[in-house]
Amino acid sequence: MTSLWNHPDFDDHEVVQFVADEASGLKAIIAIHSTHRGPGAGGMRFWHYPQPDMAVTDALRLSRAMSFKNAMADLPAGGGKAVVLAPADKAKTPAMFAALGRAIERLGGTYVTAEDVGITVADLVAVAEHTRHVSGLPADAGAAGGDPGPHTAYGIFLGVKAAVRRALGKDSLVGVHIAIQGVGSVGGGLARLAAGEGARLSLADLDTSRAAALAAELGGAVVSASEVMAIEADVFSPCALGAVLSEQSIPLLRAPIVAGGANNQLARHEDGDRLLERGILYAPDYVINAGGIINVVLEHFHRATADEVRGRIEAIPDRLDAIWQESERTGRNPADVADAMAKRRIGR
């Protein structure tokens, strides 16, 4: 593995901690990108990586994205992420999460964790037995907290509507064709909200039975995960894992809008220019998908109500519009515009 200092995704991260616990078999990485605005906040991911280097890259990229996401959502938090290197069978044990909780507690509050891919609320409860610095826990009625997925989906739904309004001149999703890649908690939530407003859906997931069940429920079509990017649609919505927009895949797109919930959708920095050159309107991922972290941070720091969280999520379209307006004015792609705005907000 290349030296961490020379890693292409190392961006002056404040802390990169490797965690190992022999008794439980835990191997994890906790990365804190910035605490300029407050403690590094971001979920933990439980994923099997064929090579450990891939986990390092994920932790670095995801924690940096959380810095930008929290800054653009005007939250009192910096950016951090925990990545748990799952075994091939993705088996979990309470002992793993106990060890991770102890590691987070040793950081003294500089990192606040929450739910991400592969993690459930029950897993967070296990972590919370060993650290105070965890959010997204079960909540009382009317309070912030719990599964962040529905909050993320709601923000993406509003962002898709804003993109459709800007690129297609339509004020509703009636008849708008949305191709969704990944229909788990976030993509599935987006699908239900969009279908409720009359959108036409094409759904893809590596779990084909999940995609088929949701398509049957909503009257959508099932598309293979390998083909969903290339179908003709009004919106392509990546809601699975990141790095799907690349030099190879962008020429295949047949949708004028890309707006979805996956983190780090651009494989490389220059892919934002490739989208702009094709005339595709791009919703920067960490702006449109901020609903979940808004819920998490407001729960942890402010004990906010569900209504307060919803109101903050409903500001996402205005942030996207500001980015798109600046992009049009300057000729810079929306991802670059958003990055510049976020960097200013974290003092870089």
BELHUSUL-V392094 format. One record per residue. N is the residue number from 1. RES is the residue in three letters. PHI is phi in radians with two decimals (NA if undefined). NEAR is the number of other ideal C-beta (glycine too) atoms within 8 Angstrom. D_LAST is the distance of its C-alpha to the last C-alpha in Angstrom with 2 decimals. Layout:
N,RES,PHI,NEAR,D_LAST ; N,RES,PHI,NEAR,D_LAST
This chain:
1,MET,NA,5,27.66 ; 2,THR,-1.10,5,25.12 ; 3,SER,-0.97,6,23.26 ; 4,LEU,-1.02,8,20.39 ; 5,TRP,-1.10,5,18.18 ; 6,ASN,-1.77,7,19.16 ; 7,HIS,-1.09,11,19.13 ; 8,PRO,-1.06,4,17.85 ; 9,ASP,-1.83,8,15.96 ; 10,PHE,-1.34,11,14.46 ; 11,ASP,-2.26,7,10.66 ; 12,ASP,0.90,5,10.21 ; 13,HIS,-1.02,12,12.00 ; 14,GLU,-1.29,9,12.98 ; 15,VAL,-2.50,11,16.57 ; 16,VAL,-2.29,12,18.83 ; 17,GLN,-2.00,9,22.34 ; 18,PHE,-1.66,6,25.52 ; 19,VAL,-2.02,12,28.24 ; 20,ALA,-2.38,7,31.93 ; 21,ASP,-2.32,11,34.95 ; 22,GLU,-1.11,5,38.24 ; 23,ALA,-1.10,6,40.42 ; 24,SER,-1.69,10,38.79 ; 25,GLY,1.46,10,37.52 ; 26,LEU,-1.16,12,33.92 ; 27,LYS,-2.30,7,31.27 ; 28,ALA,-2.62,14,27.72 ; 29,ILE,-2.26,13,24.06 ; 30,ILE,-2.00,17,21.55 ; 31,ALA,-2.07,16,17.88 ; 32,ILE,-2.01,17,15.15 ; 33,HIS,-1.42,15,11.66 ; 34,SER,-2.64,12,9.88 ; 35,THR,-2.07,10,11.81 ; 36,HIS,-1.04,8,9.41 ; 37,ARG,-1.73,12,11.69 ; 38,GLY,2.63,10,14.74 ; 39,PRO,-0.98,12,16.59 ; 40,GLY,-1.13,19,15.64 ; 41,ALA,-2.08,19,18.04 ; 42,GLY,3.00,15,19.58 ; 43,GLY,-1.26,15,23.04 ; 44,MET,-1.82,15,25.06 ; 45,ARG,-1.99,14,26.55 ; 46,PHE,-1.98,12,30.07 ; 47,TRP,-2.61,12,30.73 ; 48,HIS,-1.56,8,32.92 ; 49,TYR,-1.87,9,31.16 ; 50,PRO,-1.00,4,33.68 ; 51,GLN,-2.25,5,31.55 ; 52,PRO,-1.00,8,29.29 ; 53,ASP,-0.97,7,26.69 ; 54,MET,-1.14,9,26.26 ; 55,ALA,-1.19,12,25.39 ; 56,VAL,-1.07,12,22.64 ; 57,THR,-1.02,10,21.14 ; 58,ASP,-1.07,13,21.54 ; 59,ALA,-1.08,15,19.94 ; 60,LEU,-1.16,16,16.79 ; 61,ARG,-1.20,12,16.52 ; 62,LEU,-1.19,15,17.60 ; 63,SER,-1.19,17,15.31 ; 64,ARG,-1.12,13,12.19 ; 65,ALA,-1.08,13,14.01 ; 66,MET,-1.19,18,14.68 ; 67,SER,-0.99,16,11.12 ; 68,PHE,-1.20,15,10.95 ; 69,LYS,-1.08,14,14.58 ; 70,ASN,-1.16,18,14.47 ; 71,ALA,-1.16,13,11.73 ; 72,MET,-1.22,14,13.76 ; 73,ALA,-1.53,14,16.88 ; 74,ASP,1.03,4,15.77 ; 75,LEU,-1.77,13,16.74 ; 76,PRO,-1.45,6,16.36 ; 77,ALA,-2.61,14,15.20 ; 78,GLY,-1.58,17,12.56 ; 79,GLY,-2.14,20,13.45 ; 80,GLY,-2.63,18,16.34 ; 81,LYS,-2.76,16,19.44 ; 82,ALA,-2.03,17,22.81 ; 83,VAL,-2.13,15,24.93 ; 84,VAL,-1.72,14,28.62 ; 85,LEU,-1.42,11,30.56 ; 86,ALA,-1.29,11,33.66 ; 87,PRO,-1.16,7,37.00 ; 88,ALA,-1.01,5,38.59 ; 89,ASP,-1.51,4,40.64 ; 90,LYS,0.97,9,37.61 ; 91,ALA,-1.30,6,39.74 ; 92,LYS,-1.96,9,38.16 ; 93,THR,-2.40,8,39.54 ; 94,PRO,-0.99,7,38.94 ; 95,ALA,-1.11,11,38.63 ; 96,MET,-1.06,13,35.50 ; 97,PHE,-1.28,12,33.76 ; 98,ALA,-1.13,13,35.12 ; 99,ALA,-1.13,13,33.59 ; 100,LEU,-1.17,15,30.20 ; 101,GLY,-1.03,15,30.45 ; 102,ARG,-1.13,10,31.23 ; 103,ALA,-1.15,13,28.25 ; 104,ILE,-1.15,16,25.90 ; 105,GLU,-1.08,11,27.74 ; 106,ARG,-1.14,6,27.22 ; 107,LEU,-1.34,13,23.44 ; 108,GLY,1.22,5,24.26 ; 109,GLY,1.62,8,22.47 ; 110,THR,-1.37,11,18.98 ; 111,TYR,-2.34,15,19.78 ; 112,VAL,-2.04,15,21.81 ; 113,THR,-1.74,15,23.62 ; 114,ALA,-2.82,16,25.50 ; 115,GLU,-1.48,15,27.46 ; 116,ASP,-2.53,11,26.53 ; 117,VAL,-0.95,7,28.70 ; 118,GLY,1.46,9,31.86 ; 119,ILE,-2.00,11,31.51 ; 120,THR,-1.96,6,33.81 ; 121,VAL,-1.05,11,33.97 ; 122,ALA,-1.07,6,36.74 ; 123,ASP,-1.10,12,34.47 ; 124,LEU,-1.12,15,32.00 ; 125,VAL,-1.03,10,34.99 ; 126,ALA,-1.13,11,35.85 ; 127,VAL,-1.11,16,32.38 ; 128,ALA,-1.15,11,32.57 ; 129,GLU,-1.24,7,35.72 ; 130,HIS,-2.21,9,33.69 ; 131,THR,-2.69,11,30.40 ; 132,ARG,-1.45,6,29.46 ; 133,HIS,-1.66,11,25.95 ; 134,VAL,-2.50,14,26.95 ; 135,SER,-2.34,12,27.04 ; 136,GLY,1.45,15,28.86 ; 137,LEU,-1.41,12,32.21 ; 138,PRO,-0.91,6,35.42 ; 139,ALA,-2.13,10,35.44 ; 140,ASP,-1.22,5,38.25 ; 141,ALA,-0.99,4,39.30 ; 142,GLY,1.49,6,37.11 ; 143,ALA,-1.90,11,34.17 ; 144,ALA,-1.20,13,30.80 ; 145,GLY,2.29,11,30.70 ; 146,GLY,1.38,9,32.49 ; 147,ASP,-0.99,8,31.79 ; 148,PRO,-1.34,15,28.49 ; 149,GLY,-0.95,12,29.93 ; 150,PRO,-1.08,9,31.80 ; 151,HIS,-1.21,13,28.85 ; 152,THR,-1.07,16,26.75 ; 153,ALA,-1.07,18,29.77 ; 154,TYR,-1.11,13,30.22 ; 155,GLY,-1.12,16,26.72 ; 156,ILE,-1.15,18,27.24 ; 157,PHE,-0.97,12,30.66 ; 158,LEU,-1.15,12,29.33 ; 159,GLY,-1.20,15,26.69 ; 160,VAL,-1.07,18,29.49 ; 161,LYS,-1.06,12,31.59 ; 162,ALA,-1.12,13,28.93 ; 163,ALA,-1.17,14,28.63 ; 164,VAL,-1.11,14,32.43 ; 165,ARG,-1.10,10,32.74 ; 166,ARG,-1.31,9,30.42 ; 167,ALA,-1.52,9,31.69 ; 168,LEU,-1.98,10,35.28 ; 169,GLY,1.23,4,36.08 ; 170,LYS,-1.96,9,37.39 ; 171,ASP,-1.58,3,37.00 ; 172,SER,-2.44,8,38.13 ; 173,LEU,-1.71,13,38.15 ; 174,VAL,-1.04,8,41.94 ; 175,GLY,1.36,7,42.87 ; 176,VAL,-1.32,15,39.29 ; 177,HIS,-1.61,12,39.20 ; 178,ILE,-2.03,17,36.29 ; 179,ALA,-1.76,16,36.07 ; 180,ILE,-1.89,16,34.32 ; 181,GLN,-1.76,17,33.37 ; 182,GLY,1.72,14,33.60 ; 183,VAL,-2.15,13,35.53 ; 184,GLY,-1.37,11,34.66 ; 185,SER,-0.99,10,33.50 ; 186,VAL,-1.41,15,30.86 ; 187,GLY,-1.08,19,32.60 ; 188,GLY,-1.16,12,35.93 ; 189,GLY,-1.11,14,34.75 ; 190,LEU,-1.05,18,33.44 ; 191,ALA,-1.03,16,36.81 ; 192,ARG,-1.16,10,38.81 ; 193,LEU,-1.14,11,36.94 ; 194,ALA,-1.17,14,37.19 ; 195,ALA,-1.09,12,40.85 ; 196,GLY,-1.12,6,41.55 ; 197,GLU,-1.81,10,40.63 ; 198,GLY,1.63,9,42.77 ; 199,ALA,-1.27,12,40.43 ; 200,ARG,-1.73,8,41.98 ; 201,LEU,-2.06,16,40.42 ; 202,SER,-2.10,15,40.31 ; 203,LEU,-2.09,15,39.16 ; 204,ALA,-2.37,15,38.30 ; 205,ASP,-2.78,14,37.63 ; 206,LEU,-1.06,5,38.35 ; 207,ASP,-1.52,6,40.60 ; 208,THR,-1.11,9,43.07 ; 209,SER,-1.19,6,45.15 ; 210,ARG,-1.16,11,42.27 ; 211,ALA,-1.09,14,41.61 ; 212,ALA,-1.13,9,45.37 ; 213,ALA,-1.14,8,45.78 ; 214,LEU,-1.20,13,43.04 ; 215,ALA,-1.07,13,44.41 ; 216,ALA,-1.13,7,47.86 ; 217,GLU,-1.14,6,46.61 ; 218,LEU,-1.84,10,44.82 ; 219,GLY,1.32,7,46.99 ; 220,GLY,-1.69,12,44.38 ; 221,ALA,-1.91,7,44.79 ; 222,VAL,-1.70,11,43.78 ; 223,VAL,-2.19,12,42.04 ; 224,SER,-1.22,8,41.43 ; 225,ALA,-1.06,9,37.94 ; 226,SER,-1.40,4,38.26 ; 227,GLU,-1.97,9,39.22 ; 228,VAL,-1.10,14,37.22 ; 229,MET,-1.19,11,34.51 ; 230,ALA,-1.74,7,37.23 ; 231,ILE,-1.38,10,39.39 ; 232,GLU,-1.33,5,39.70 ; 233,ALA,-2.68,11,37.97 ; 234,ASP,-1.49,10,36.10 ; 235,VAL,-2.38,15,33.09 ; 236,PHE,-1.77,14,31.94 ; 237,SER,-2.09,16,30.21 ; 238,PRO,-1.35,13,28.80 ; 239,CYS,-2.25,15,29.00 ; 240,ALA,-1.96,11,29.52 ; 241,LEU,-1.49,8,27.26 ; 242,GLY,-1.52,9,24.43 ; 243,ALA,1.05,9,24.24 ; 244,VAL,-1.53,13,27.25 ; 245,LEU,-1.75,13,26.05 ; 246,SER,-2.39,10,26.58 ; 247,GLU,-1.03,9,28.20 ; 248,GLN,-1.47,6,31.48 ; 249,SER,-1.55,10,31.33 ; 250,ILE,-1.05,13,29.84 ; 251,PRO,-1.10,6,33.02 ; 252,LEU,-1.45,8,35.07 ; 253,LEU,-1.10,12,33.57 ; 254,ARG,-2.23,7,36.14 ; 255,ALA,-2.24,12,34.24 ; 256,PRO,-1.42,8,32.45 ; 257,ILE,-2.36,15,29.86 ; 258,VAL,-2.09,16,27.68 ; 259,ALA,-2.65,14,26.62 ; 260,GLY,-2.74,18,26.70 ; 261,GLY,-1.69,15,25.50 ; 262,ALA,-1.10,15,24.72 ; 263,ASN,-1.46,11,21.29 ; 264,ASN,0.91,10,19.66 ; 265,GLN,-1.17,12,22.41 ; 266,LEU,-1.39,11,21.26 ; 267,ALA,-1.14,8,22.50 ; 268,ARG,-2.38,7,20.33 ; 269,HIS,-0.97,6,17.56 ; 270,GLU,-1.23,7,20.30 ; 271,ASP,-1.20,14,22.39 ; 272,GLY,-1.10,13,20.71 ; 273,ASP,-1.17,9,22.31 ; 274,ARG,-1.11,11,25.54 ; 275,LEU,-1.14,14,25.78 ; 276,LEU,-1.09,12,25.19 ; 277,GLU,-1.10,6,27.81 ; 278,ARG,-1.52,9,30.25 ; 279,GLY,1.30,5,29.79 ; 280,ILE,-1.65,12,28.66 ; 281,LEU,-1.37,12,26.63 ; 282,TYR,-1.97,12,23.87 ; 283,ALA,-1.68,16,22.47 ; 284,PRO,-0.89,12,19.05 ; 285,ASP,-1.04,15,20.02 ; 286,TYR,-1.33,14,17.45 ; 287,VAL,-1.58,16,18.21 ; 288,ILE,-1.26,16,21.98 ; 289,ASN,-1.78,16,22.46 ; 290,ALA,-1.41,16,20.74 ; 291,GLY,-1.01,15,24.17 ; 292,GLY,-1.14,16,24.73 ; 293,ILE,-1.26,18,21.62 ; 294,ILE,-1.04,15,22.25 ; 295,ASN,-1.09,16,25.68 ; 296,VAL,-1.12,16,24.59 ; 297,VAL,-1.22,17,22.06 ; 298,LEU,-1.15,14,24.39 ; 299,GLU,-1.12,17,27.23 ; 300,HIS,-1.27,9,25.68 ; 301,PHE,-1.70,8,24.17 ; 302,HIS,-2.18,9,26.38 ; 303,ARG,0.85,5,29.57 ; 304,ALA,-1.23,10,29.33 ; 305,THR,-1.49,8,32.23 ; 306,ALA,-1.07,10,32.45 ; 307,ASP,-1.15,7,32.77 ; 308,GLU,-1.13,11,29.50 ; 309,VAL,-1.08,15,27.74 ; 310,ARG,-1.05,9,29.57 ; 311,GLY,-1.09,8,28.57 ; 312,ARG,-1.20,10,24.82 ; 313,ILE,-1.12,15,25.35 ; 314,GLU,-1.25,8,27.26 ; 315,ALA,-1.52,8,24.22 ; 316,ILE,-1.01,16,22.85 ; 317,PRO,-1.03,11,24.94 ; 318,ASP,-1.13,7,23.58 ; 319,ARG,-1.15,11,19.96 ; 320,LEU,-1.11,15,21.29 ; 321,ASP,-1.05,10,23.30 ; 322,ALA,-1.10,8,20.41 ; 323,ILE,-1.15,14,18.61 ; 324,TRP,-1.15,11,21.96 ; 325,GLN,-1.12,8,22.73 ; 326,GLU,-1.14,11,19.57 ; 327,SER,-1.07,13,20.39 ; 328,GLU,-1.13,7,23.93 ; 329,ARG,-1.22,6,23.09 ; 330,THR,-1.75,7,20.81 ; 331,GLY,1.42,5,22.35 ; 332,ARG,-1.49,9,19.14 ; 333,ASN,-1.26,11,19.70 ; 334,PRO,-1.02,15,18.67 ; 335,ALA,-1.13,13,16.54 ; 336,ASP,-1.14,10,14.35 ; 337,VAL,-1.06,14,14.36 ; 338,ALA,-1.10,14,13.42 ; 339,ASP,-1.03,9,10.51 ; 340,ALA,-1.11,9,9.11 ; 341,MET,-1.09,11,10.03 ; 342,ALA,-1.16,13,8.60 ; 343,LYS,-1.05,9,4.98 ; 344,ARG,-1.04,8,5.69 ; 345,ARG,-1.31,9,7.57 ; 346,ILE,-1.85,14,5.70 ; 347,GLY,1.30,5,3.79 ; 348,ARG,-2.06,7,0.00
